[in-house]
């Protein structure tokens, strides 16, 4: 965990006991992530740096400097050799472990406001980001090229329409497909606060301050599911190994709800339909 005291703390999951209190940042720690093997922790701070820590020894392994604003989000690839960070400077950086002494950074530019969330696909080839500009963007993690964005109509957009290489399609009066240059639903209406890839990388899930959670299909570039509700926030998207999302976990105040992602992935289903399970925190 990270806090306003500029510390990163490691806790024992079973007992809740503090294992390490890691000192190194000079300002609040806003984001933390742990490697898949549990050996490394990555932290992002309001001191504009990203730090890598050894979980066993509690030692600082590396400081990654280059952002010109607060680091708001961090993620680490499955193999531990890439770190992704999003910042208030509107950029995303992909840090690669070129050698034991030097990490090289690729800077992704395209968001028009602070980047609040980042995630890496399981194979490490793509990065998804969410921003205060209300957009979800998918990037090539090797070249830094933007692949898709939820605010475009040039054939590289994420929306609710059928899509081809020319852009978003709708049907005319004769039910013939025509290009729709003004697709009505192409982006969240508030800051994007959480993003995640499904295990197979075929879907992206996003949550926003607009109180919606959306599931996007990457190949067809379409929104396949939308959940909405008061004080609605994404906790996690659950997918079986090598498959797409099957369930979405959300929080509404002191309640956790689990929704099933539509089996028919070709059409969007909107609205906060009945959850398949609901868990409420006990009164204290």
N, C-alpha and C positions, 0 to 999 in steps of 0.2 A: 504494500500500500504506500501511497505518497500523501504528503500533507503540506499545509501552509508553513510548517516548521522547517521546510527544506530537507526533511529526512525521508529516506526510503526504509520501510520496515518489513522484515520477513517474519511471518508468524507460523507457528506449528498448527497445522490444520485440525488435528484431533483435539488438542488441549486449549488452543487459543493463546498459548504462551508466546512471547516475543523471542525470536531466535537471534535476529540481528537488527541493529539500528544503523543504517548506512549513511555516513556523512560525506558530503562532497559538493552537493549543489549549494548555491548561495541564495536561491529564492525558492518559492513554493514549487513542489513537485506535482504536476497536474496529470501525468499519465505514466502508467507502468505496464509492462508486458513481460511474460515469462516464456522462455524457450520451451519447445516441445519436450525436450529431455530433462527439463527442470534444472539445468546446470547454470543458466544465465538469466539475469533480469536486466531489462532495458527500462530506463526512466527518462522522461522528458520534463523540462522545468521552465519556469518563468525566467531563468537566467539565460535562456536561449540555447541551452546545450542539451545533448543527449548523452547519457552515460550507460555503460555496460558494466555489470557487477557479477562477480562469482558468488553463486548461492552458497557453496560449501564454506568458503573462507571469509566471505563478506567483504572481499577486497574489490576496489575499483579496477576494472580491466582496461577500460578505454573511455576517453571523453571525445565526443564528436561535436565539433563546432562548425558553424556556417550559417545557421539561421539568423535572420535579422529581427526576429520577434519571438514572443513566447512559444515554446513547444507545447502543443495542446494534445497531441496524440502520437502514439508509437505502436509499432508492431514488429514482430520478428519472424523470419521465414522458418519453415519446418526444419531445414538443415542448419539453422543458426548462423548462416554466413551472410545474411542480408538483414538490415534493419531499415524500417521505413518510419519517417517522422513527418507530421503535419504541423504547421505553424501559423501564428497570427500574421506572419509576413505574406500569407496567401500562397505559399509554396509547399511542395512535398519533396522530401529528399529520400533517395534510396542509397543507403550506405552499403558498400560491398567490401568484404574482407579480402583485400588484394594480397596482403601478407600479414604477418604477425605485428608488424610495426606501422602499417599504413592502410587506412580505409579510404576508398575512393567514393565520391558522392555524385549521383546524377540528380539534377534538380528538375522537377516537374512544374511547369507553369501553365496555368489555364484557369484556375479558380480566381474569382474576383473579390474574395473575402477570406476570412480565417478558415483554416482546415481543421475541423473538430474531430474527425475520425478517419482512420486508415485501417486497411486489412490486406493481407497477402493471400493469394490462392495457395492451395495445398502443394502444387507443383512449383511454386515460386516464380511463375512466368508472368503473373499479372498482379496489379495492385488496384484496389478500389478505394476511393476517397469520398468524403462528404464534407460539405462546407456551409458556412453562414450565407453563401450566395444561393442556397437552396438546391444545389445541384449534386448529383451523384456522377462520378466520373470513373471510368475504367482505363487503366494504362498498361502498356507493355513494360514489364519490369526490367527488361534488358536494354531496350532502346530509349525508353522514356516517352515514347509516342503515345498520345491520347488515342484510345481505341473507340470508346463510346462516351456519350454524355447525355444526361437526362434533359438537356435543354436545347437540343439541336434537331433540325429537320433535313439534314443533308445525307441521309443514309447511315449516319453514325449516331442516331438518337435512341434513347430509351423512352418508350411511350406506350399508349394503350392501343395504337393502330396496328394493322398489319403493315409490315415494312419491307421494301425492296431496296435495290441500290440507288433508287432515285429519291427515296424519302418515305414519309408516312402516306399510306393509302387509305382512301375511303371509297364508297360506292356512289355513282351518280344515279339519276332517276331510272336508268336502264340496267342498274346493278352491275355496271362496268367499273373496274377499279380506276380511280384517278388520284393523282398526287394531291394530298391535303397539306398545304403549306402552313396551316395554323392548327395543328393538333391541339385540342382543348386541354389535355392533361399530359404534360410532359415532365413535370417536376414537382417536388414537394413545395408547399406554401410557406415553409418555415425552415429554420436552420436544420441541416441534416446532422444528427447527433450520434448515429451508430450505423456501421456497415459491416457486412460479413459475406464471404463466399460460401456456397454450399461445398460439401466435401469433394464433389466431382468438378467444381468450378463452373458448372453450367448455369447456376443461378446466383443472384446477389440479393441480399435482403438489406433494407434501409429503414431507419426510423428518424422521425423529425419532430421538431417543436410544434408542427401543425397537428400533432396528435394522431398521426397515421403511421402504419408500418406497411411497407410495400415489398413485394417479391417480384424481381425482374428476371426474365429469361435472357441470357446473354446471346445465344445463337440467333434467336428470332428478334431480339432487341425490343421485347414487349413486356409490359407489366402484366403479370399473371394472377396477382392477388393483392388486394388492399384491405387492411383492417383499420378501423377508425373508432375512436371513443374519447371520452373526457379523460384528461390526465393520462394519456396512453403513451407508454414508452416501451421500447424493445429491450428485453433482457437477453434473448438468444434465439438463434434459429437452429433447429435440430435436424440433422440429416444422417442417414445411415452411411456407412463407409462406401465411398465411391459412388454416391447417389446424390440426388437433389434434395431440397428441403422437404420434410414431411410434416413438421410441426413448427410453430412459432410460439415462443414464450414471451408474454408481455407483463408489464406491471401497471396497475391502476391504484395509486395510493398504497394501501397496505395489503393489496391482493395480487397474487400471481395468477395469470390465466394462460391456458394452453389452447391454441387454435390449430386445426388441421389445415394444411395447405391443400388447395383444390387438386383432386386427382386429375381432372382435365386441365392440362397445362396450356391449352390453346386459347382459353378465354379468361378474361379477368372476372373475378367475383368481388364485388365491392361491399363495403359495410362491415360493421362489427357483428358478425353472425355469432351464434351461440358457441362458447368454448367447449372443448371436450373435457376439460378439467379446470378446477378453480381452487386455489389455496389461499386462505386468509391468515394473516399473522395473528397469533393469540394476543388477547389483551393482557397488559402488564399492570 
